């Protein structure tokens, strides 16, 4: 069988097709960067901006709250004066920073006591950039509250509006303004997570009661700044966080404004907080031991100061037995309907009142329980 031979024309056509394809691929490869650049140029054309529309109502409310409250918040930096051992020169060493807020038109500024504790100087920076050296007016370490004063001659910043804390509800919105990590005038938001928290203040065995717990981010530097409600009113001072790492863990605590309203006027007027007292002597450690030995709950009255309110009300202090054992007579178990089981609770309960108020004590003496009215005196 004879096979037909390919003609020269057919072979030439195939060669021409293969050669053309190779040439096309080489040209495409060479001009591909230019093609990509052209497409990129088309993609780089500015996009049409989509209209934003109106902000949500809660967004607008938050913005207005911050803008109206910002000027009432201050940035506080502290320093300590250190004398050089050799040259005897005195140097100013930065100590820390915190927040605060304007209390009144007289230039009083409220912050935490721990913000200025151990400092020799404090500088207050306003939202408009002006800075003033502050003077310490008074402080209460037990409540972690301090009052400073600055001399603002003109364009005084507005005081923060005052609210209430006794009527707060878990779940309502709160806003914190401060200077976390030195990042000035920062706003964080959250809710009231819990109420009536009690924490050891670390000063004299006193427990701070009625603290507000919030999940609004509070970090170092927020201390002393205001906690506001949705109306922009002060409801607390941001004072501490619970965090093993030292940063916000969603658990922050604020001293309630009702406490601030009791403490601050006294600090401005007297330079210190005058604690209401019954006129008795008590001791936390000894009370704990006696409570275990006697199997009782309450505060043992160790001594009644002669002429005191407790003395006039007929309270009796403990006596010493021949074997040196302490024999209690009066044990305070209740104050105005609030159960008392420790010295810290007693002091905290008294702190809700002022000098001159009359409180009703429930006293246990041996197997008898009676009620006694005592007029609080200055501690």
Secondary structure by P-SEA (a helix, b strand, c coil): cccccccaaaaaaaaaaaaaaaaaaaaaaaaaaaaaaaaaaaaaccccccccccccaaaaaaaaaaaaccccbbbbbbbbbbbbccccbbbbbbccccbbbbccccbbbbbbccccccccbbbbbcccccccccccccccccccbbbbbbbbccccccccbbbbcccccccbbbbbbcccccccbbbbbbcccccccccccccccccccbbbbbccccccccccbbbbccccccccccccccccccccccbbbbccaaaaaacaaaaaaccccbbbbccbbbbaaaaaaaaaaacccccccccccccccccccbbbbbbbccccbbbbcbbbccccccccccaaaaaaaaaaccccbbbbbbcccccccbbbbbbbccc
